[in-house]
């Protein structure tokens, strides 16, 4: 994703309460839903490991309180369609691994 002001980073909290920083790669709309592409910005100083650059595609939905949350895509067909759409929209900027789950 091109951004003249630099990369966008967000911090998400997983189900265990752990905060994880991600780089926002792009957003697409498909079938009335919004999907967000993120790459985890993980560095383990003890193991001296960095993230492998794996792309995570999450679905944006509203929770019961009206807040927007990001959830995993459990349906393999939906994930494939969304990954194909990311590939189409951002084909010049990224290569996608559609075997994410």
N, C-alpha and C positions, 0 to 999 in steps of 0.2 A: 504494500500500500504506500503510495507516495504521500508525503506530508511535508509541505514546505517549511514547517516549523519544527520538524523532528518527529520521532516516533511517539506513539501514544502508549502509555503503560497504565495498567490497572492492577489493583490488588483484590483478589478474591479470597474468601474464607471457605475452606472445604468442610465436609461434614464432621471432621474431627476438631474443628476450630483452628486449624493451621492456616496462616495467611500465606498466600502464594502470589508472586508478582508475575504478570503476563504482559507480553507486548501484543497490542491490538493490531492485527494484520489487516482486517477488513470486515465489512458487514454486508450481507446480502438479504434481500427479501425474496421469499419463494412461497407460493400458495398462501399468501396472507400472513406468513410467519416471518420473524426476524431471526437471523442466525449470525453469530459472531465468531470470527476466526481468531484464535489466540495462540501464541507460542510461549510456553513457560520459560521464565527467566530464572532458572535454578542454578545455583552454585553451592556446592557443599565444600566449605573450606577445609574440613578434616580430610575428606577423600579427594579433594582437588578435582572434583567433577563438575562439568557444566552440562546444561540440558542438551539433548540431542537435536533440538530444533523441531521437535514433533509438533505438528499443528493440531490443536484441539478445536473442534467446531461445537459450539454450544447453542442451544435454543433460548431466546429471550421470551419469558412469559411473565405475566403479572401474578403475584401471589394473592392470598386472600386479603391482605392489607392494602393492596393496590400498588405495592412496590414491584419494580421490575427485577426479576432474578434470572440467572442463567442456569440451565439444566442440561444434563447430558442427553444425547439422542439415543434412545434405546432401540429404535426400529432400524434395522440394517438397510432396508430399502429407502427410508427417509434420509439416512446418513449418506447413502450413495447419491441420491438426487441432489442433496445440498452440496456435497463435495464436487459433483459435476458442475454445479452452478458457480461455486467458488473458482473452479478451474477456468470456466468460461469467462467470468468477470475479471479475474486477476491473472490470466494466462501468461501475460508478459512479465509478471512480477514474482511468480512462485510456481513451484511444482508441488502437487499435492499427493500424499500417500493416502489413498482411500481405504486402506485396511487398518482403520483406527481402532476398531473394536474387536 
